[in-house]
């Protein structure tokens, strides 16, 4: 092979069973392909980040996930998209590579490829860092705008429907 695979990293991953890690907003997660998740180190109460839960957040072109993340619970957490009216204060948006890039060996093992498959091209890395993305650069901004507009239109409709009714019965909003 022309490209040298980092033997030390390979040995740690294959022979010593060390999982790659990713730092997300200052907390370290193990990349655990067998369990289909990013598992937070030293936080056993957290459900972590399950890959099958975030597949809708995967960008094929960039080969990255960009997800809403709760730094307190160390979990993937979706805001209430239908009713969201402002940028979430307790959540941040983070972006990180696909599980195949995060743990090539685990991926190869899981899907029955040779362990070294694709390593020469990609190299072997055992530590990653997620990037924090400002909410303004996500789809959330447009969604909030659209929710606010819908709310405004609903209020107008309600006001139009009730010009002659007595002032006693106030509209109570819609029931979910």
N, C-alpha and C positions, 0 to 999 in steps of 0.2 A: 504494500500500500504506500502510495506517495505521501499522503497526508498522515502525519503521526497522530494517533489518538492519544490523548493525555492518559498515560498508563496509570498514574497515581489515582486520578479520578475514576478511571475504569475499575481499578482494583477496589477502591472504596465502595463503589456502587455495586459491582458484581459479587465480589468475594466477601466483603464486609457488610453487605446489605444496607449501606447508608443511602437514605433517600435524599434526592435533591431538595433544596429548600427555596422558598421565596419569601422575601420580606414584603409585607403589605402594611403600609402606614405604620411602620415601626414594630410590627409583630411578625414573628417567624412562623411559617407554615411548612409542613412536610408535603411534598408532592407525592400522593399515594394513589397510583393508577389502579392498583388492585381494588382499593375501596372507592375508586371513582371520585376522589375528592382532594382538596387542599385541606389538610388537617392541622389546626392550630397547635403549635407546641405549647406545653404548659397551660392549656386551658381545656379541661376535659368537659366543661359544661357547654362549650360552644359546639354547634352543629357543623361549623366550618363552612367550606364552600364546595358544594357537590356539583361536579361537572354537568350531570344530566339536568340539574336545576337551572343552569345558566346557558344552555345551548342556544337560546334565542338571542343571547348577547354576543355571539361569536361573529367575528368579521372575517370571512374567508380570504378576502384580498390581503388583509394585513396579518392574518393568522394570529389574531389576538382576541381576547375577551375584554369588554369594557362593561363593568358591572357596578350597580349601586352596592355600597359596602358599609356596614356598621362597625366603626372602629372600636366601639365599647364592647360589643358582643363577639367581635371577630367573625361575623357572619355576613353572607350575602343577604341583603334585605331589600325587597322591592317597596318603593313608596306606593301609596294608594293612587295609581295612575288615573283613575276615573275622576277623582275629586281633588287632585293636587292643584293648589293655587299659588304656591310659592316654592322656591328652591328648598329642598330639605336641609335642616340645620344639623340633624344628628347623623346624616349619611354623607359619604363622599363617593365620588366616582373613581374607580381604579381600573387600570388596564394592565394586562399581562399576557404572555404568549400562550399558545395552545398547549394542552397536556403533552402532545407529541414532542413539542420543542422543549418543554420543561423537563421531561424524563424520557429521553429517547430509548434508553435501555428497558425501562419498565414498560414502555409502549410496545417495543419490539417483542418482549417476553409475553406480554398480554395478548398480542395479536399473532403470535407464532412466527415472527420473523427471526432471522439470525440476530443474536444480541448486538453485533457490531453494525448491522444494517443502517446506512445513512449517517453513521458517526463521522466518517472521514470527511464528508461534505459539510456537516453541521458543526462538528467538533463536540466535545463533551463538556458540559458545564454543570456544576452541582449547586451553584448559588445564583439566584435571580432576585431582581427587585421590581415590584410593581410600580407603575407610574401613576401618580394622582392626576386626574384630568379635571380641570375646572368645569363645574356644571354648565357654564355658559357654552362650552364646546360640545355638549351632548344634546340628544333629541328632546331632553326634558323641557328646555326653554320653549320650544314650539308647542309642546303638549300643554304646558301651563297657560300659554297665550290662548290656545284653543279652548281650554277648560273655562278660562275667565270670560271669553267671548260667549260661549254656550250659556254660562250663568247669566250674563247680561241679557242675552236674548230671551231666556226663560223668564226673567223678571219683567221684561217688556211685555211678553205674551200674557203673563199673569195680570199686569196692570191694565192691559187692553180689555181683558175679559171681565173686569169688574168695575166699570165706571158707574153703573147704576145701583149696584148692591149697597146695602147700608154699611156704614163704617165699622159696625160691631164685629162682623166675621172677617178676621184677617186671614190671608192665605197662609197655610202652614207649611209650604214647601212640599216637595214630593216625597212620598213614602218609599223606602227602599224595600 
